C-alpha cells in the first residue's frame, strides 16, 4: 500500500515503514503526527485518486529527526558593473517514519 501526500508545497510518495524528509513540521522527536492532505491511495488494485483530496484518508507517522540541510550558496554577479551579492541558505526539514496509511 502507498499514498501520495502533500506537505510544504511538495508531494511525496510514501509507504508504511518508509523514512521521508519533508519541509519543517512543528513537533518534537518521537511525537506522532497525521498528514491529512492525501492526494492518492494505491493498493494492489485500482488506485483511488482524490479531487483534490481522498475522503477519509490519512497518513500517520512519527518524527525521527528535526534538522537543517546542507548550506547552499546563492551568488549573483553582473560583469563590469561592480555588482556582487553572496547569500547562504540552509533549509529546515522534518524526517518522518511512516507508521500506517488509513483509508
N, C-alpha and C positions, 0 to 999 in steps of 0.2 A: 504494500500500500504506500502511496506517496501523495503529496499535496504541493501545490504552488501557493506560497503566501506572499503578501505584500507588506513590507516593513521599511520605513525610512525612504520611501520613494523608489525602492528597488524590489525586484521579485526574486524569490529563491525557491528551488525545488527541494523538498525535504522528505525524509523517510524516518520512521522510528529507529533510534539508535545513531542517527547522523549527528555530527557536530558541525555547526554552521556559524559563520560570523555575519552579524547584521549591524546596521547603524545603531548607535548607542541607545539602549533602552534603560530607563531608570530602574534600579533594583540592586540588591546585594547578591553576592556569590552564594549559591545554594538555594536561592529563592525560586519558587515555581511561578512561571508566567504563562499567560494564554494569548495566543495570536488569533484574533477573530477575523482578520481580513484574509480569508481563504478564497482564492480565485478558481481553483480546480482541485478535485479529489479524484485520484485514479486508483484502480484495483486491477484484478485480472481481466475483468470485463470492460465494458464501455466506461470511459471517464465521465464524471459529472462536471460540467463547466458552468460557472456562475454567470449571472447577468447583472452586475459585475461580480457579486459575491455568491458563494454557495450557501444556501439557507441551512442553518443548524450545524455547520461545520466549524471545527475549532482545532487548533494545534496546541498541544501542551508541552512545554519544555522547561528545563532547569538551567539557570545561569551558571556557567562554569568559570567564566572569566570576564572581567571588565578591563579594557586596556586601550592603548593608543598604538596606531600603526607606525610604520617607518616614516621618517621625515622625507617630504617631497620639497624640492627647491623650485620656486617659481621665479624665473629670471626674464626680465623684459629689457630690450635694448633697441634703440634706433641709431643706426650708424651715422657718424659725423654730426650728431646733434647734441651730444653730451647727456643723453637721456639713458639712465640705467636704474632699474629697480630690482631689488632682490628680496624675496619673501619666502619664509618657510611655513610648512603646514604639516600637522600630524592629525590624522582622522581618528576619532574615538570610535570604538567598536564594543559590541557585546557578543560573547561567544556562548552559544546555546547548545545543549544536548537535547535532542527531540525525544520525548518520552512516548507520546502517543498521538494519534490523529483520531479525533471524534467526528462522527457524522458521516 
